Amino acid sequence: MTSQPDQPASEAGDIPLLGGNEQDQLAAIAQSEFHNRRRRDSLIRYDLFAEPAWDMLLDLYIQYHRGQPVAVDRLCTVAATASTTALRWLALLIERELVIRSSAAEDDGIVRVALSERGIGEMERYLRDFLHRDRLGGDIAAALSTR
């Protein structure tokens, strides 16, 4: 894990997709998926694609790779939904043991969260699926072969 400032996953370009170890590649896939969701939302503006829990999990995985716990208020912003909705989803992620409240070294009053070991494992299992396929080309080839 590398340590970088607490910044949104949507700031593309800091995790290279090609090269690096498997962890770097998994983080790059998560960042790419997060970026693609934001791009889709900006192009198709009908509020049809709200998945706050998924946005949170993607960002938490990227921040895990950077070595950064995430402030709850920033995670609510990342979820691109009302704070109350984001907090409900966050509570569910904590209840399902995918996310934990982290103990902050400094007592600044900011509540931070991070992926739990279970959450890391689930995200890596999902992201590794992309890594071991022929990226998007494998999905397209499979879809075209069923026609």
C-alpha positions as a Markdown table, in Angstrom:
| # | Residue | x | y | z |
|---|---|---|---|---|
| 1 | Met | 0.0 | 0.0 | 0.0 |
| 2 | Thr | 1.1 | 3.5 | -0.7 |
| 3 | Ser | 0.2 | 6.5 | 1.3 |
| 4 | Gln | -1.4 | 9.5 | -0.5 |
| 5 | Pro | -3.6 | 12.4 | 0.6 |
| 6 | Asp | -7.2 | 11.6 | 1.3 |
| 7 | Gln | -8.7 | 12.4 | -2.1 |
| 8 | Pro | -11.6 | 11.1 | -4.1 |
| 9 | Ala | -11.2 | 8.0 | -6.3 |
| 10 | Ser | -12.5 | 10.0 | -9.2 |
| 11 | Glu | -9.2 | 11.8 | -9.5 |
| 12 | Ala | -7.9 | 9.5 | -12.1 |
| 13 | Gly | -4.3 | 8.9 | -13.1 |
| 14 | Asp | -2.6 | 8.2 | -9.8 |
| 15 | Ile | -2.8 | 4.4 | -10.0 |
| 16 | Pro | -1.4 | 3.0 | -13.2 |
| 17 | Leu | -3.5 | 0.2 | -14.8 |
| 18 | Leu | -0.6 | -1.5 | -16.6 |
| 19 | Gly | 2.4 | -2.9 | -14.8 |
| 20 | Gly | 2.8 | -3.0 | -11.0 |
| 21 | Asn | 1.9 | -5.8 | -8.8 |
| 22 | Glu | -1.5 | -7.4 | -8.5 |
| 23 | Gln | -2.6 | -5.0 | -5.7 |
| 24 | Asp | -1.8 | -2.0 | -7.9 |
| 25 | Gln | -3.7 | -3.6 | -10.8 |
| 26 | Leu | -6.7 | -4.3 | -8.6 |
| 27 | Ala | -6.7 | -0.7 | -7.3 |
| 28 | Ala | -6.5 | 0.5 | -10.9 |
| 29 | Ile | -9.5 | -1.6 | -11.9 |
| 30 | Ala | -11.5 | -0.2 | -9.0 |
| 31 | Gln | -10.5 | 3.4 | -9.9 |
| 32 | Ser | -11.4 | 2.8 | -13.5 |
| 33 | Glu | -14.8 | 1.4 | -12.5 |
| 34 | Phe | -15.4 | 4.3 | -10.2 |
| 35 | His | -14.4 | 6.8 | -12.9 |
| 36 | Asn | -16.6 | 5.1 | -15.5 |
| 37 | Arg | -19.6 | 5.3 | -13.2 |
| 38 | Arg | -19.0 | 9.0 | -12.8 |
| 39 | Arg | -18.6 | 9.4 | -16.6 |
| 40 | Arg | -21.8 | 7.5 | -17.2 |
| 41 | Asp | -23.6 | 9.7 | -14.6 |
| 42 | Ser | -22.4 | 12.8 | -16.3 |
| 43 | Leu | -23.5 | 11.7 | -19.7 |
| 44 | Ile | -26.9 | 10.1 | -18.8 |
| 45 | Arg | -28.4 | 12.5 | -16.3 |
| 46 | Tyr | -31.5 | 10.8 | -15.2 |
| 47 | Asp | -30.5 | 9.6 | -11.7 |
| 48 | Leu | -31.0 | 6.0 | -12.9 |
| 49 | Phe | -27.8 | 4.5 | -11.7 |
| 50 | Ala | -27.6 | 5.3 | -8.0 |
| 51 | Glu | -25.6 | 2.7 | -6.2 |
| 52 | Pro | -24.2 | 4.4 | -3.1 |
| 53 | Ala | -23.0 | 1.3 | -1.4 |
| 54 | Trp | -21.0 | 0.2 | -4.5 |
| 55 | Asp | -19.5 | 3.7 | -4.9 |
| 56 | Met | -18.5 | 3.6 | -1.2 |
| 57 | Leu | -16.9 | 0.1 | -1.6 |
| 58 | Leu | -15.0 | 1.1 | -4.7 |
| 59 | Asp | -13.6 | 4.3 | -3.0 |
| 60 | Leu | -12.8 | 2.5 | 0.2 |
| 61 | Tyr | -10.8 | -0.1 | -1.7 |
| 62 | Ile | -8.9 | 2.6 | -3.6 |
| 63 | Gln | -8.2 | 4.4 | -0.3 |
| 64 | Tyr | -7.1 | 1.0 | 1.3 |
| 65 | His | -4.6 | 0.7 | -1.5 |
| 66 | Arg | -3.3 | 4.2 | -0.7 |
| 67 | Gly | -3.2 | 3.4 | 3.0 |
| 68 | Gln | -5.8 | 6.0 | 3.9 |
| 69 | Pro | -8.9 | 5.6 | 6.1 |
| 70 | Val | -11.7 | 7.7 | 4.9 |
| 71 | Ala | -13.7 | 10.3 | 6.7 |
| 72 | Val | -17.4 | 9.5 | 6.9 |
| 73 | Asp | -18.4 | 12.9 | 5.5 |
| 74 | Arg | -16.1 | 12.5 | 2.5 |
| 75 | Leu | -17.4 | 9.0 | 1.9 |
| 76 | Cys | -21.0 | 10.4 | 1.9 |
| 77 | Thr | -19.9 | 12.9 | -0.8 |
| 78 | Val | -18.3 | 10.1 | -2.8 |
| 79 | Ala | -21.6 | 8.2 | -2.7 |
| 80 | Ala | -23.2 | 11.0 | -4.8 |
| 81 | Thr | -26.4 | 10.9 | -2.8 |
| 82 | Ala | -28.0 | 12.6 | 0.1 |
| 83 | Ser | -26.1 | 12.3 | 3.4 |
| 84 | Thr | -28.9 | 10.6 | 5.1 |
| 85 | Thr | -29.1 | 8.0 | 2.3 |
| 86 | Ala | -25.4 | 7.5 | 2.3 |
| 87 | Leu | -25.3 | 7.1 | 6.1 |
| 88 | Arg | -28.0 | 4.4 | 5.9 |
| 89 | Trp | -26.0 | 2.5 | 3.3 |
| 90 | Leu | -22.8 | 2.9 | 5.3 |
| 91 | Ala | -24.7 | 1.5 | 8.4 |
| 92 | Leu | -25.7 | -1.5 | 6.3 |
| 93 | Leu | -22.1 | -2.0 | 5.1 |
| 94 | Ile | -20.9 | -1.9 | 8.7 |
| 95 | Glu | -23.7 | -4.3 | 9.7 |
| 96 | Arg | -22.7 | -6.7 | 7.0 |
| 97 | Glu | -19.1 | -6.5 | 8.3 |
| 98 | Leu | -17.7 | -5.2 | 5.0 |
| 99 | Val | -16.7 | -1.8 | 6.6 |
| 100 | Ile | -15.4 | -1.0 | 10.0 |
| 101 | Arg | -14.9 | 2.3 | 11.9 |
| 102 | Ser | -11.2 | 2.9 | 12.2 |
| 103 | Ser | -9.6 | 4.0 | 15.3 |
| 104 | Ala | -7.9 | 7.3 | 14.6 |
| 105 | Ala | -4.4 | 7.9 | 16.0 |
| 106 | Glu | -5.2 | 11.5 | 16.4 |
| 107 | Asp | -8.3 | 12.7 | 18.3 |
| 108 | Asp | -9.5 | 15.2 | 15.8 |
| 109 | Gly | -13.2 | 14.3 | 16.2 |
| 110 | Ile | -13.4 | 13.0 | 12.6 |
| 111 | Val | -15.0 | 9.5 | 12.3 |
| 112 | Arg | -13.2 | 7.4 | 9.7 |
| 113 | Val | -14.1 | 4.1 | 8.1 |
| 114 | Ala | -12.2 | 1.5 | 6.2 |
| 115 | Leu | -12.8 | -1.8 | 4.6 |
| 116 | Ser | -12.8 | -4.7 | 7.0 |
| 117 | Glu | -10.7 | -7.8 | 6.1 |
| 118 | Arg | -13.9 | -9.4 | 4.8 |
| 119 | Gly | -14.6 | -6.3 | 2.7 |
| 120 | Ile | -11.1 | -6.3 | 1.3 |
| 121 | Gly | -11.5 | -10.0 | 0.4 |
| 122 | Glu | -14.8 | -9.5 | -1.3 |
| 123 | Met | -13.6 | -6.5 | -3.3 |
| 124 | Glu | -10.4 | -8.3 | -4.4 |
| 125 | Arg | -12.4 | -11.4 | -5.4 |
| 126 | Tyr | -14.6 | -9.2 | -7.6 |
| 127 | Leu | -11.7 | -7.1 | -9.0 |
| 128 | Arg | -9.5 | -10.2 | -9.6 |
| 129 | Asp | -12.2 | -11.5 | -11.9 |
| 130 | Phe | -11.5 | -8.5 | -14.2 |
| 131 | Leu | -7.8 | -9.1 | -13.9 |
| 132 | His | -8.0 | -12.7 | -14.9 |
| 133 | Arg | -10.2 | -12.1 | -17.9 |
| 134 | Asp | -9.1 | -10.5 | -21.1 |
| 135 | Arg | -10.3 | -7.2 | -19.6 |
| 136 | Leu | -13.4 | -5.9 | -21.4 |
| 137 | Gly | -12.5 | -7.7 | -24.6 |
| 138 | Gly | -13.3 | -11.0 | -23.0 |
| 139 | Asp | -16.7 | -9.8 | -22.0 |
| 140 | Ile | -17.5 | -8.5 | -25.5 |
| 141 | Ala | -16.3 | -11.7 | -27.1 |
| 142 | Ala | -18.4 | -13.8 | -24.8 |
| 143 | Ala | -21.5 | -11.6 | -25.4 |
| 144 | Leu | -21.0 | -11.7 | -29.2 |
| 145 | Ser | -20.6 | -15.5 | -29.2 |
| 146 | Thr | -24.1 | -16.0 | -27.7 |
| 147 | Arg | -25.8 | -14.3 | -30.6 |
